[in-house]
Amino acid sequence: MINIINLNKKFGELHVLKDINQTIEEGEVVVVIGPSGSGKSTFLRCLNLLEEPTSGEIIFEGVLITDKNNDVNKQREKMGMVFQQFNLFPHKTVLENITLAPIQLKGLTREEADKIATTLLKRIGLEEKANTYPNQLSGGQKQRIAIIRALAMEPDVMLFDEPTSSLDPEMVGEVLEVMKELAREGMTMVVVTHEMGFAKEVGSRVLFMDEGRIMEEGNPHELFTNPQNPRTQDFLRKILI
Amino acid sequence: MGIFDLEFIAQYYKYFLRGTGVTLSVSFFGVVFGSMVGIVLSLMKLSNNKIAKGLSTAYIELVRGTPLLVQLFIVYYGFPMFLPFELSRIALGTIAVILNSAAYVAEIIRAGILSIDRGQMEAARSLGMTHSMAMRFIIIPQAFKNILPALGNEFIVLIKESAIISVIGIHDIMYNADTLRGITYRPFIPLFYAALLYFIITFTLSKLLGILERRLRAGDQYN
């Protein structure tokens, strides 16, 4: 579904991603872990070109999206993204947050979009919040809305950039639950996270990144119980205490 | 006699009425067109095009770095030298006000757009919106709310500063107050009424903007 070939990203002198090669298959839940500054968020953000790769190619559903003549907006409609800071639109109600893109980009009528939004809101148990503004929601609620805002575009893949990192601990569970449900339904997902429990439960593959490279990858069970790379061992020892 | 001299008012109120009309129309066109030119200048300054950016920056610095009085005279004496058609005094005065205000409005708008968190643009783009859609639906509405107080302040400054167009003979409030000073040999009373009129205009505007601001803040309240 996504092919990443020789991906490099530099911020000035700083070489953040070094020759990354990866293939993400349909239905996979790929969990990216690693210490801060390892390039995992940048890697994720390169997939939908929120960061422009310095060199290398990204092919999404057969389209070379890094091609200069390609209009990436079309592919972005098929790649949902969830951010650490939620990034809900504060001047719009919850319902408008969800329906804006489907109405403007897919040409849905307000009724059609409202119907989709209401179904999604029911799914996460927040249908009574449809007409409130994001400021009136808790962090966990905001992030769940952000997830269904992306889902309303009916994406083929969902990208998660540390979706639980800025949540109060008691709200992490409700967000992970929505993500797990998505994974079980077969959604293709790439998740940058520190939630090892999530990786173990629904992850099909774990990538361990450090210093801009993918140092080790494997299925979660193997990688967590029997890491081969000394850096992976070191990292897991630190976070699993 | 005294400040509220009814005889004076009865005799000369028409000067004030006409003056108010002129001040209001110059200010109105100054605000409307100044804002339009200001939006264009701010987008030029924020763009990646070096020429657009350079032109806009140079213009803003020049306008902010020179007195309005000098700009007014340059427009008043300079423009007719290059224009193939004739413009009235009031048109030239209004153009000077527009060109001046645009530079300040541009900086206010630019600051407003930059004040919006980068994540807002990213979220909009990640959904597939183009840059201009994201600006239109997400960034500018939020920026507008943030800059409303500063923009209101600029409009009030513009109304007051418009008094300077009286020096090129435009019959605004200030000019007519001066005329009455000459007619009546009373310096204080005409100026007092001129000040009162300016205050009424700016105070009303400031109250109206306050109402608009409160409406726009509706979504910000916490439960």
Chai-1 contact restraints between the chains, C-beta under 6 A:
chainA,res_idxA,chainB,res_idxB,connection_type,confidence,min_distance_angstrom,max_distance_angstrom,comment,restraint_id
A,L50,B,E122,contact,1.0,0.0,6.0,A-B,restraint_1
A,N73,B,G128,contact,1.0,0.0,6.0,A-B,restraint_2
A,N73,B,T130,contact,1.0,0.0,6.0,A-B,restraint_3
A,R76,B,S126,contact,1.0,0.0,6.0,A-B,restraint_4
A,R76,B,G128,contact,1.0,0.0,6.0,A-B,restraint_5
A,E77,B,G128,contact,1.0,0.0,6.0,A-B,restraint_6
A,M81,B,S126,contact,1.0,0.0,6.0,A-B,restraint_7
A,F83,B,G119,contact,1.0,0.0,6.0,A-B,restraint_8
A,Q85,B,G119,contact,1.0,0.0,6.0,A-B,restraint_9
A,N87,B,G119,contact,1.0,0.0,6.0,A-B,restraint_10
A,N87,B,A123,contact,1.0,0.0,6.0,A-B,restraint_11
A,F89,B,I138,contact,1.0,0.0,6.0,A-B,restraint_12
A,H91,B,P141,contact,1.0,0.0,6.0,A-B,restraint_13
A,H91,B,Q142,contact,1.0,0.0,6.0,A-B,restraint_14
A,H91,B,G219,contact,1.0,0.0,6.0,A-B,restraint_15
A,A101,B,L127,contact,1.0,0.0,6.0,A-B,restraint_16
A,L105,B,G128,contact,1.0,0.0,6.0,A-B,restraint_17
A,Y133,B,G219,contact,1.0,0.0,6.0,A-B,restraint_18
A,N135,B,Y222,contact,1.0,0.0,6.0,A-B,restraint_19
A,Q136,B,N223,contact,1.0,0.0,6.0,A-B,restraint_20
